[in-house]
Structures are given as structure tokens and as C-alpha cells.
Amino acid sequence: MLTMERKQSDFSHDISYYAKDSRLTGEPDGKHYKWKEMIEMFRQLGRPLTDEEAEKFRIK
């Protein structure tokens, strides 16, 4: 009879270990983008946009 052993995972470092000040993202850079249009382009291309492509959707 085969016995399957379940490995214990070490979850001692949860998100609170990495997010010391309760932020999940970095500081904003002040740039604003047309997100809906960017997402649509992402879906059409099937890949992330390059910096140059993303810059076309920046609100100035």
C-alpha cells in the first residue's frame, strides 16, 4: 500500500512580513494613464505593453 505524505509548508512569512507599513504597492510616480485603453491594447497584443507603447496612453 502506498502512503502519501503531505509536506508541511512554511507560511511564517505572510504578506505582513513584506508589507511593513501596510502598503502593497510602491509610491505613486505621479503619472496618469488611460487604463481602459491600455488594457484593451494588452488584450489585443496578448502581451504586456512596452514603455514606449504605454507612454502613448499617458495623460499629460
C-alpha positions as CSV (number, residue, x, y, z in Angstrom):
1,M,0.0,0.0,0.0
2,L,1.3,3.4,-1.0
3,T,1.3,6.1,1.7
4,M,1.3,9.7,0.6
5,E,2.9,12.1,3.0
6,R,1.8,15.7,2.9
7,K,4.6,18.2,3.1
8,Q,4.2,21.0,5.6
9,S,4.8,24.4,4.0
10,D,6.4,27.2,6.0
11,F,3.9,30.1,5.9
12,S,5.7,32.0,8.7
13,H,6.4,34.9,6.2
14,D,3.0,36.1,5.1
15,I,2.2,39.4,3.4
16,S,2.5,41.3,6.7
17,Y,6.2,40.3,6.8
18,Y,6.9,42.1,3.5
19,A,4.4,45.0,3.8
20,K,5.7,46.6,7.0
21,D,3.8,49.9,6.5
22,S,0.5,48.2,5.2
23,R,1.2,49.3,1.6
24,L,1.0,46.7,-1.1
25,T,2.5,48.9,-3.8
26,G,5.2,51.4,-4.1
27,E,4.9,55.2,-4.0
28,P,3.0,56.6,-7.0
29,D,5.1,58.3,-9.6
30,G,2.5,61.0,-10.4
31,K,1.8,59.7,-13.9
32,H,-1.7,59.0,-15.0
33,Y,-2.8,56.7,-17.8
34,K,-5.9,55.8,-19.8
35,W,-6.2,52.4,-18.2
36,K,-9.2,51.1,-20.1
37,E,-7.5,51.7,-23.5
38,M,-4.2,50.2,-22.2
39,I,-6.0,47.1,-21.1
40,E,-7.7,46.7,-24.4
41,M,-4.4,47.1,-26.2
42,F,-2.9,44.5,-23.9
43,R,-5.7,42.1,-24.8
44,Q,-5.2,42.7,-28.5
45,L,-1.5,42.2,-28.4
46,G,-1.5,39.3,-25.9
47,R,1.5,40.6,-24.1
48,P,2.4,43.5,-21.7
49,L,2.9,46.8,-23.3
50,T,6.4,48.2,-23.7
51,D,7.3,51.5,-22.0
52,E,7.0,53.3,-25.4
53,E,3.6,51.8,-26.1
54,A,2.4,52.7,-22.5
55,E,3.6,56.2,-23.0
56,K,1.1,56.7,-25.8
57,F,-1.7,56.3,-23.2
58,R,-0.3,58.7,-20.7
59,I,-2.5,61.7,-19.7
60,K,-0.4,64.8,-19.8
